[in-house]
Amino acid sequence: MKSITIKGSQRESVGKVATKALRNAGKVPCVIYGGESPIHFSAEELSFKELVYTPNAYTAVIELENGQSINAVLQDIQFHPVTDSILHIDFFQLFDDKPVTMNIPVRLEGNSPGVRNGGRLLFRNRKLSVKALPNLLPDEIVVDISKLKIGGKIAVESLRVDEYTIMQPDNITVVQVKASRNAAVGSDEDEEEGEEEGGEAAEA
């Protein structure tokens, strides 16, 4: 998996006053968990742009001023409710021999014959939760839809490989093709209900 380097400064003070001063200076207070003890640091908010505002999944190499370099994965992030600026980020330290769980984006590949025949493509789960050793984490999960006909679907079961474990159940639908709205049997409410169920599955 690709990594993004973030240059940070270790924090000595973690109180509210110090944290507020960091934010006023355009920096984001962060914590790295998973090691012997939490590591507090801060970095410029712009440093996290590619890590946070992207559909892709990345790990982070956090380089501190004291020469320490830490491999980590973004675990939790807090945004300001009005300005959407980053308030705080939690990272989890990666170790070569310890599996980690990440949400990995799904990319569709190919042209569905069902869509060409007038069907409607429903992309139910755009990310899947994957557990693996850090060096085996995929950048993305590629799903081939070139044989997906109207009424067909691709579930998690058919995407499993030996290198990593997909945490969702086998029967969770990732992508499917339904008949177009004009030709579909049932009401619009039935269609919308199905989409909502897919969204809940993705969150689960």
MARNU-996848 format. One record per residue: residue number from 1; residue in three letters; y negated, x, z of N, C-alpha, C, O in turn. Coordinates in steps of 0.2 Angstrom, whole numbers, plus 5000, padded with zeros to 4 digits. Example, Ala and Ser with C-alpha at 12.3 -4.5 7.8 and 13.67 -1.06 7.14 Angstrom:
% residues 2
1/ala/5028/5066/5039/5022/5062/5039/5016/5066/5039/5017/5071/5042
2/ser/5011/5064/5035/5005/5068/5036/5000/5064/5039/4994/5067/5040
***
This chain:
% residues 204
1/met/5006/5004/5000/5000/5000/5000/4994/5004/5000/4994/5010/5003
2/lys/4989/5002/4996/4982/5006/4996/4979/5006/5003/4979/5001/5007
3/ser/4975/5011/5004/4971/5012/5010/4964/5013/5009/4962/5015/5003
4/ile/4960/5011/5013/4953/5012/5013/4950/5016/5019/4952/5014/5025
5/thr/4946/5021/5018/4944/5025/5023/4938/5023/5026/4933/5021/5022
6/ile/4937/5022/5033/4932/5020/5036/4930/5025/5041/4933/5027/5045
7/lys/4923/5028/5041/4921/5033/5045/4917/5029/5051/4913/5026/5050
8/gly/4920/5031/5057/4917/5028/5063/4915/5032/5068/4917/5038/5068
9/ser/4912/5030/5073/4910/5034/5079/4913/5031/5085/4912/5024/5086
10/gln/4916/5035/5090/4919/5032/5096/4914/5029/5100/4909/5033/5101
11/arg/4915/5024/5104/4911/5021/5108/4912/5023/5115/4918/5022/5118
12/glu/4907/5025/5119/4908/5027/5126/4907/5020/5130/4910/5019/5135
13/ser/4902/5016/5128/4900/5010/5132/4902/5004/5128/4901/5004/5122
14/val/4905/4999/5131/4908/4993/5128/4905/4987/5131/4908/4982/5130
15/gly/4900/4988/5135/4897/4982/5138/4893/4978/5133/4892/4980/5127
16/lys/4890/4972/5135/4886/4967/5131/4880/4970/5128/4878/4969/5122
17/val/4877/4974/5132/4870/4977/5130/4871/4982/5124/4868/4982/5119
18/ala/4876/4987/5125/4878/4992/5120/4880/4988/5114/4879/4991/5108
19/thr/4884/4983/5115/4887/4980/5109/4882/4976/5105/4881/4977/5099
20/lys/4877/4973/5108/4871/4970/5105/4867/4975/5101/4865/4974/5096
21/ala/4866/4981/5104/4862/4986/5101/4865/4989/5095/4862/4990/5090
22/leu/4872/4989/5095/4876/4991/5089/4875/4986/5083/4873/4988/5078
23/arg/4875/4980/5085/4874/4975/5080/4867/4975/5077/4866/4974/5071
24/asn/4862/4976/5081/4855/4976/5079/4854/4982/5074/4850/4982/5070
25/ala/4858/4987/5075/4858/4993/5071/4862/4993/5064/4862/4997/5061
26/gly/4865/4987/5063/4869/4986/5057/4876/4988/5058/4879/4990/5053
27/lys/4878/4990/5064/4885/4992/5065/4890/4987/5068/4887/4982/5071
28/val/4896/4988/5067/4901/4983/5069/4905/4986/5075/4908/4991/5074
29/pro/4905/4983/5081/4910/4986/5086/4917/4984/5085/4919/4978/5083
30/cys/4922/4989/5086/4929/4988/5084/4933/4991/5089/4931/4995/5093
31/val/4939/4988/5089/4944/4991/5094/4951/4992/5090/4953/4988/5086
32/ile/4954/4997/5092/4961/4998/5089/4966/4998/5094/4966/5001/5099
33/tyr/4971/4993/5094/4976/4992/5098/4983/4995/5096/4983/4997/5090
34/gly/4988/4995/5100/4994/4997/5098/4996/5004/5100/5002/5006/5100
35/gly/4991/5008/5102/4993/5015/5104/4994/5015/5112/4995/5010/5115
36/glu/4993/5021/5114/4994/5022/5122/4988/5018/5125/4990/5016/5131
37/ser/4982/5018/5123/4977/5014/5125/4972/5012/5120/4972/5015/5115
38/pro/4968/5007/5121/4964/5005/5116/4959/5010/5114/4956/5013/5118
39/ile/4957/5010/5108/4952/5015/5105/4946/5011/5103/4946/5007/5098
40/his/4940/5012/5106/4934/5008/5104/4930/5012/5099/4928/5018/5101
41/phe/4927/5010/5094/4923/5013/5089/4918/5008/5086/4919/5002/5086
42/ser/4914/5011/5082/4909/5007/5078/4908/5010/5071/4909/5016/5071
43/ala/4906/5006/5066/4905/5008/5060/4900/5004/5056/4899/4998/5058
44/glu/4897/5007/5051/4892/5003/5047/4896/4996/5044/4901/4997/5042
45/glu/4892/4991/5045/4895/4984/5042/4897/4985/5035/4902/4982/5033
46/leu/4893/4989/5031/4895/4989/5024/4902/4993/5023/4905/4992/5017
47/ser/4904/4997/5028/4910/5000/5027/4916/4996/5026/4921/4998/5024
48/phe/4915/4990/5029/4921/4985/5029/4921/4980/5023/4925/4976/5023
49/lys/4916/4981/5018/4916/4976/5013/4922/4976/5009/4924/4970/5008
50/glu/4925/4981/5007/4931/4981/5003/4937/4979/5006/4942/4976/5004
51/leu/4937/4980/5013/4943/4979/5017/4943/4971/5019/4948/4968/5019
52/val/4937/4968/5020/4937/4961/5022/4936/4956/5016/4939/4951/5016
53/tyr/4931/4958/5012/4929/4953/5007/4933/4954/5000/4930/4956/4995
54/thr/4939/4954/5000/4943/4955/4994/4950/4951/4995/4952/4950/5001
55/pro/4953/4948/4990/4959/4945/4990/4965/4950/4991/4970/4947/4993
56/asn/4964/4956/4990/4969/4961/4990/4970/4963/4998/4966/4962/5002
57/ala/4976/4966/4999/4978/4968/5006/4978/4976/5006/4980/4979/5002
58/tyr/4974/4978/5011/4973/4985/5012/4975/4987/5019/4974/4983/5024
59/thr/4977/4993/5020/4977/4996/5027/4971/5000/5027/4967/5002/5022
60/ala/4969/5003/5033/4963/5007/5034/4965/5013/5037/4969/5014/5042
61/val/4961/5018/5035/4962/5025/5038/4955/5026/5041/4950/5027/5038
62/ile/4955/5026/5048/4949/5026/5052/4948/5033/5054/4952/5036/5058
63/glu/4943/5036/5052/4941/5043/5053/4935/5044/5058/4930/5041/5057
64/leu/4937/5046/5064/4932/5046/5069/4928/5053/5069/4931/5058/5067
65/glu/4922/5054/5072/4918/5060/5072/4922/5065/5076/4920/5071/5074
66/asn/4926/5064/5080/4930/5069/5084/4935/5072/5080/4939/5076/5083
67/gly/4936/5070/5074/4941/5073/5070/4948/5069/5070/4953/5071/5066
68/gln/4948/5064/5074/4954/5060/5074/4955/5055/5068/4950/5052/5067
69/ser/4961/5055/5065/4962/5050/5060/4967/5045/5062/4973/5047/5064
70/ile/4966/5039/5061/4971/5034/5063/4972/5029/5058/4968/5026/5054
71/asn/4979/5028/5056/4981/5023/5051/4981/5016/5055/4984/5016/5060
72/ala/4978/5011/5052/4978/5004/5056/4978/4999/5051/4976/5000/5045
73/val/4979/4993/5053/4979/4987/5049/4974/4982/5053/4974/4981/5059
74/leu/4970/4978/5049/4966/4973/5052/4970/4968/5055/4974/4964/5052
75/gln/4968/4966/5061/4972/4961/5065/4968/4955/5066/4971/4949/5065
76/asp/4962/4955/5068/4957/4950/5069/4950/4951/5068/4948/4957/5069
77/ile/4946/4946/5065/4939/4948/5064/4935/4941/5066/4937/4936/5065
78/gln/4929/4943/5068/4925/4937/5071/4918/4938/5067/4915/4943/5066
79/phe/4916/4932/5064/4910/4931/5060/4905/4927/5064/4906/4923/5068
80/his/4899/4929/5062/4893/4925/5065/4893/4918/5062/4894/4917/5056
81/pro/4893/4913/5066/4894/4906/5064/4888/4904/5059/4889/4899/5055
82/val/4882/4907/5059/4877/4905/5055/4876/4910/5049/4875/4908/5043
83/thr/4876/4917/5050/4874/4922/5045/4880/4924/5042/4880/4928/5037
84/asp/4886/4923/5045/4893/4926/5042/4893/4933/5042/4897/4936/5039
85/ser/4889/4937/5046/4889/4944/5047/4895/4945/5052/4897/4941/5056
86/ile/4898/4951/5051/4904/4953/5055/4902/4955/5062/4897/4959/5063
87/leu/4905/4951/5067/4903/4952/5074/4908/4957/5077/4905/4962/5081
88/his/4914/4957/5076/4919/4961/5079/4925/4962/5075/4927/4957/5072
89/ile/4929/4967/5075/4935/4968/5072/4940/4971/5076/4939/4976/5080
90/asp/4946/4968/5077/4952/4971/5080/4957/4974/5075/4958/4971/5070
91/phe/4959/4980/5076/4964/4984/5072/4970/4985/5076/4970/4985/5082
92/phe/4976/4986/5072/4982/4987/5075/4984/4994/5072/4985/4995/5066
93/gln/4986/4999/5077/4988/5005/5074/4995/5005/5071/4999/5002/5074
94/leu/4995/5009/5065/5002/5009/5062/5005/5016/5064/5002/5021/5064
95/phe/5012/5015/5064/5016/5021/5065/5022/5020/5060/5024/5015/5058
96/asp/5024/5026/5057/5029/5026/5052/5035/5023/5053/5039/5020/5049
97/asp/5037/5023/5060/5044/5020/5062/5044/5013/5065/5049/5011/5067
98/lys/5038/5010/5065/5037/5003/5068/5035/4998/5062/5030/4999/5059
99/pro/5039/4993/5062/5037/4988/5057/5030/4984/5059/5029/4984/5064
100/val/5027/4982/5054/5021/4978/5055/5021/4972/5050/5024/4972/5045
101/thr/5017/4967/5053/5017/4961/5049/5010/4960/5046/5005/4960/5049
102/met/5010/4958/5039/5003/4957/5036/5004/4951/5031/5009/4950/5029
103/asn/4998/4948/5030/4998/4943/5025/4996/4947/5018/4991/4950/5017
104/ile/5001/4946/5013/5001/4949/5007/4999/4944/5001/5002/4939/5001
105/pro/4994/4946/4997/4993/4941/4992/4998/4940/4986/5002/4945/4985
106/val/4999/4934/4984/5004/4932/4978/5000/4932/4972/4995/4929/4971
107/arg/5003/4936/4967/5000/4935/4960/5005/4932/4955/5010/4934/4955
108/leu/5002/4927/4951/5006/4924/4946/5006/4928/4940/5001/4931/4938
109/glu/5012/4929/4937/5013/4932/4930/5016/4928/4925/5021/4925/4927
110/gly/5014/4929/4919/5017/4925/4914/5014/4918/4912/5009/4916/4916
111/asn/5016/4915/4907/5013/4908/4905/5019/4903/4906/5024/4904/4903
112/ser/5017/4898/4910/5022/4893/4911/5023/4888/4905/5018/4885/4903
113/pro/5029/4887/4903/5030/4882/4898/5029/4875/4900/5027/4871/4896
114/gly/5029/4874/4907/5028/4867/4909/5020/4865/4909/5018/4860/4907
115/val/5016/4870/4910/5009/4870/4909/5007/4869/4902/5003/4865/4900
116/arg/5010/4872/4897/5009/4872/4890/5011/4865/4888/5008/4862/4883
117/asn/5016/4862/4891/5018/4855/4889/5014/4849/4893/5016/4844/4892
118/gly/5008/4851/4896/5004/4846/4899/5005/4846/4906/5002/4841/4910
119/gly/5009/4850/4910/5010/4850/4917/5004/4853/4921/5000/4856/4918
120/arg/5005/4851/4927/4999/4854/4932/5002/4859/4936/5007/4858/4940
121/leu/4999/4865/4936/5001/4870/4940/4998/4870/4947/4992/4869/4948
122/leu/5002/4870/4952/5000/4870/4959/5002/4876/4963/5008/4877/4964
123/phe/4997/4880/4964/4998/4886/4968/4998/4885/4975/4993/4885/4978
124/arg/5004/4884/4978/5004/4881/4985/5002/4887/4990/4999/4886/4995
125/asn/5005/4893/4990/5004/4898/4994/5002/4905/4991/5005/4908/4988
126/arg/4995/4906/4992/4992/4912/4989/4993/4918/4993/4992/4924/4990
127/lys/4996/4918/4999/4997/4923/5003/5004/4922/5007/5005/4916/5008
128/leu/5008/4927/5008/5014/4926/5012/5014/4932/5017/5012/4937/5016
129/ser/5017/4930/5023/5017/4934/5028/5023/4939/5027/5029/4937/5027
130/val/5022/4945/5027/5027/4950/5026/5028/4955/5032/5023/4958/5034
131/lys/5034/4957/5034/5035/4962/5039/5039/4967/5036/5044/4966/5032
132/ala/5037/4974/5037/5040/4979/5034/5037/4986/5038/5032/4985/5041
133/leu/5041/4991/5036/5038/4998/5038/5031/4999/5034/5031/4997/5028
134/pro/5026/5002/5037/5020/5003/5034/5021/5006/5026/5017/5004/5022
135/asn/5025/5011/5025/5026/5014/5019/5029/5009/5014/5030/5010/5008
136/leu/5032/5003/5016/5036/4999/5012/5032/4992/5011/5034/4988/5007
137/leu/5026/4992/5014/5022/4986/5013/5020/4985/5005/5017/4990/5003
138/pro/5020/4980/5002/5018/4979/4995/5011/4978/4994/5008/4975/4999
139/asp/5008/4980/4989/5001/4978/4988/5000/4971/4986/4995/4967/4988
140/glu/5005/4968/4983/5005/4961/4981/5012/4959/4980/5017/4963/4979
141/ile/5013/4952/4980/5020/4949/4978/5019/4946/4971/5015/4941/4970
142/val/5022/4949/4966/5022/4946/4959/5027/4941/4958/5033/4942/4959
143/val/5025/4935/4956/5029/4929/4954/5029/4927/4947/5024/4926/4944
144/asp/5035/4928/4944/5035/4927/4936/5036/4919/4935/5041/4916/4937
145/ile/5031/4916/4932/5031/4909/4930/5033/4907/4923/5032/4902/4921
146/ser/5035/4912/4919/5036/4911/4912/5042/4906/4911/5043/4904/4905
147/lys/5046/4905/4916/5052/4900/4914/5051/4893/4918/5055/4889/4919
148/leu/5045/4893/4921/5043/4887/4926/5041/4881/4921/5036/4880/4918
149/lys/5046/4876/4921/5045/4870/4918/5042/4864/4922/5042/4865/4928
150/ile/5040/4858/4919/5038/4853/4923/5043/4850/4928/5049/4849/4926
151/gly/5041/4850/4934/5046/4848/4939/5049/4854/4942/5053/4853/4948
152/gly/5048/4860/4940/5051/4866/4943/5047/4869/4948/5041/4867/4948
153/lys/5050/4873/4952/5046/4876/4958/5049/4883/4959/5055/4884/4958
154/ile/5045/4887/4962/5048/4893/4965/5046/4894/4972/5041/4893/4974
155/ala/5052/4895/4976/5052/4895/4983/5052/4902/4986/5054/4906/4982
156/val/5051/4903/4992/5052/4909/4995/5059/4912/4995/5059/4918/4994
157/glu/5064/4908/4995/5071/4911/4994/5072/4915/4988/5075/4920/4989
158/ser/5069/4914/4983/5070/4918/4976/5065/4924/4976/5066/4928/4972
159/leu/5061/4925/4981/5057/4931/4981/5059/4936/4986/5056/4941/4987
160/arg/5064/4935/4990/5066/4940/4995/5069/4946/4992/5073/4946/4987
161/val/5067/4952/4995/5070/4959/4992/5072/4963/4999/5071/4960/5004
162/asp/5075/4968/4998/5078/4972/5003/5072/4976/5007/5073/4978/5013
163/glu/5067/4978/5003/5062/4982/5006/5058/4979/5012/5055/4983/5016
164/tyr/5057/4973/5011/5053/4969/5016/5055/4962/5018/5059/4960/5014
165/thr/5053/4959/5023/5055/4953/5025/5049/4948/5025/5044/4949/5028
166/ile/5050/4942/5021/5045/4937/5021/5046/4932/5026/5052/4930/5027
167/met/5041/4931/5030/5042/4928/5037/5043/4920/5036/5045/4917/5040
168/gln/5040/4917/5030/5041/4910/5029/5048/4908/5028/5052/4912/5025
169/pro/5050/4902/5029/5056/4899/5028/5058/4899/5020/5053/4899/5016
170/asp/5064/4899/5019/5067/4900/5012/5064/4894/5008/5063/4895/5002
171/asn/5063/4888/5011/5062/4882/5007/5054/4881/5006/5053/4876/5002
172/ile/5050/4885/5008/5043/4885/5007/5041/4886/5000/5043/4891/4997
173/thr/5038/4881/4996/5036/4882/4989/5030/4886/4989/5025/4885/4992
174/val/5030/4891/4984/5025/4895/4982/5021/4893/4977/5015/4892/4977
175/val/5024/4891/4971/5021/4888/4965/5025/4883/4962/5032/4883/4962
176/gln/5023/4878/4959/5026/4873/4956/5022/4869/4950/5016/4870/4950
177/val/5026/4866/4946/5023/4863/4940/5024/4855/4941/5030/4853/4941
178/lys/5019/4851/4941/5020/4844/4941/5018/4841/4935/5014/4844/4931
179/ala/5020/4835/4933/5018/4831/4928/5010/4830/4929/5008/4829/4934
180/ser/5007/4829/4923/4999/4828/4923/4998/4822/4927/5002/4817/4927
181/arg/4992/4821/4929/4990/4815/4933/4991/4809/4929/4993/4804/4932
182/asn/4990/4809/4923/4990/4803/4919/4998/4801/4918/4999/4795/4918
183/ala/5002/4806/4918/5009/4804/4917/5013/4804/4923/5019/4802/4923
184/ala/5010/4806/4929/5014/4806/4935/5015/4800/4938/5012/4795/4937
185/val/5021/4799/4941/5023/4793/4944/5021/4793/4951/5022/4798/4955
186/gly/5017/4788/4953/5014/4787/4960/5007/4788/4960/5004/4788/4954
187/ser/5004/4787/4965/4996/4786/4966/4993/4793/4967/4997/4798/4968
188/asp/4986/4793/4966/4983/4799/4967/4984/4801/4975/4984/4807/4976
189/glu/4984/4797/4979/4985/4798/4986/4991/4802/4987/4991/4807/4991
190/asp/4997/4801/4984/5003/4804/4985/5002/4811/4982/5004/4816/4986
191/glu/4998/4813/4977/4997/4819/4974/4993/4823/4979/4995/4829/4981
192/glu/4988/4820/4982/4983/4824/4987/4987/4825/4993/4986/4831/4996
193/glu/4992/4821/4995/4995/4822/5001/5000/4828/5000/5001/4832/5005
194/gly/5003/4829/4994/5007/4834/4993/5003/4841/4993/5006/4846/4996
195/glu/4997/4841/4991/4993/4847/4991/4992/4849/4998/4992/4855/5000
196/glu/4990/4844/5002/4988/4845/5009/4994/4848/5013/4994/4853/5017
197/glu/5000/4846/5011/5006/4848/5015/5007/4856/5013/5009/4860/5017
198/gly/5006/4857/5006/5006/4864/5004/5002/4869/5008/5003/4874/5010
199/gly/4995/4866/5009/4991/4870/5013/4993/4872/5020/4992/4877/5022
200/glu/4996/4866/5023/4998/4867/5030/5004/4873/5030/5004/4876/5035
201/ala/5008/4873/5025/5013/4877/5025/5011/4884/5024/5013/4889/5027
202/ala/5005/4885/5020/5002/4892/5019/5000/4894/5026/5000/4900/5027
203/glu/4996/4890/5030/4994/4892/5036/4999/4894/5041/4999/4898/5045
204/ala/5005/4890/5041/5010/4891/5045/5013/4898/5044/5018/4900/5047
***
